[in-house]
């Protein structure tokens, strides 16, 4: 009988958003504690650990992504206000910005073109399909705009969302080490490069390292969203990758 | 701390951003427009209120949590990823590494150039 009771409870819970919303928060907090315990070691990035654990749980309980998203959408929704909130650290870094606007503007335009075209170029060389190529192109910008761009140029928006998250995780994991190797020490430059390449996940990582790095990463993320939306479709058409 | 006014400001600016994007038919996301509008407001006003400062800090401290639902969406694409994992994975990895290095080095070069230019001005 107990088993039947449990089954009824499961049916009830699995149709309500409460279960997966709570599970997401619990798993993330465990991942966060682990990450803190190992001094924010990049390989145990909390997003990567949480995503992997949740996919495991969903597969184990035979839960579809749509059912999961019923609960998780409340977290997903906060991406909007959090993007707006980036105005606050930006405002606090305004004097730095005034000093550095010319190098940042150059880095932004060239960097955005490089981030998109390098992914397309490498994937093309390795024989990826056209749909994959076009889904890869906007991988470096924040998910909502990347999905919009993918749709516009003929990629698969939901695949793009996944590639965007993976790009973010790669940048968050390797970024700091790479900057050390290249002897790039200024937090402003590190932050800007990380935000331009790895959007919000890179920015989250940057805020763990320093407020200045986070602010510049947030700035790069916001500006590259604009620049990619305007530049990338035109650039791909110019190069004959899309018609 | 009064979190209510901070969260209301963020949502209101996002809403205005979304409305502008809708009517002007822009291809940029509403929240990004909201961000710029809020930044302009803060510059004009000359300061961040306590509530907004607190709410923003809280949201941004846990920014990575907000990407989890989209990240779990990877599972929908397991089949395509299985078929093209090598080209996709290598393109992501190499392109991300190259972009990070390229942007950082370019910026360092430009910042050095900028410092000399400004010194020349003064």
Interface residues (C-beta under 8 A of the other chain):
Chain A: X24 X25 X28 X45 X46 X47 X50 X51 X54 X55 X58 X59 X65 X68 X69 X72 X73 X75 X76 X78 X79 X80 X81 X82 X83 X84 X85 X86 X87 X88 X89 X90 X91 X92 X94 X99 X100 X102 X103 X104 X106 X107 X110 X111 X114 X115 X118 X119 X120 X122 X123 X126 X127 X128 X129 X132 X136 X139 X140 X142 X143 X144 X145 X148 X149 X152 X156 X158 X159 X161 X162 X163 X164 X165 X166 X167 X168 X169 X170 X171 X172 X174 X175 X178 X179 X182 X184 X186 X188 X189 X190 X192 X193 X194 X196 X197 X198 X200 X201 X203 X204 X205 X207 X214 X218 X222 X225 X226 X229 X230
Chain B: X7 X10 X11 X13 X14 X17 X27 X28 X29 X30 X31 X32 X34 X35 X36 X38 X39 X42 X43 X48 X52 X53 X55 X56 X57 X59 X60 X61 X62 X63 X64 X65 X66 X67 X68 X69 X70 X71 X72 X73 X74 X75 X76 X77 X80 X81 X84 X86 X87 X88 X90 X91 X92 X93 X94 X95 X96 X97 X98 X99 X100 X101 X102 X103 X104 X105 X106 X107 X108 X110 X111 X113 X114 X117 X118
